[in-house]
Amino acid sequence: MRRVAVAIIVAATSMGVQASTSASPAAQLLPSPLVGQWQRMTTCRELVAALERAGLGATVAQAWVGQTSATGESSFKPGSPKPTRAHPCGGAIARRHSHFFTASGTFGSLDWHGGQVDDGSYRIANASTVKIGGVPFRFALKDGNTLSLAPVLTRAMIGRAVAHPAEFTPAFWAVTVAYAGHTWKRVPCSRCG
């Protein structure tokens, strides 16, 4: 019986099935519906609104500052004023952004040139929750081609981000990953195998 269970887990893993060590044996062999690349055009105003909805209004001056390319190219027009809490998006440029999820459990983000700007791992916790880098996100798929993400933030995470608005905290990062309230479209992926 043990050899059969091991064989099933090995076979499932090679087919892109993500196992969860905290779930029941039946739930451990779930294929990841997130495998693929997900893309959208992002804007500073969308990110500021998402940060404010999440209770992270104190961080909005930093909202678009981190939206750089893998080579450090800014997402502000040359000569733009320094972002402030009152005016965080002066001169901000909308940018195409992508996330990818591999069958082996790797998560990454790509800038508008296709350069990788974030990396980590992910694990499907249940049918509507994925943990990316240890942070839980609610997710929903529509027709397998449209993804929505919403971070699950604790009071402690929010408190830390608000107390240190210029730091790149887990709560701030999670909101910048998700763009809660907006959707991501599936696009071809060469990194997702």
Disulfide bonds with the S-S distance in Angstrom:
Cys44-Cys89 2.06
Cys189-Cys192 1.85
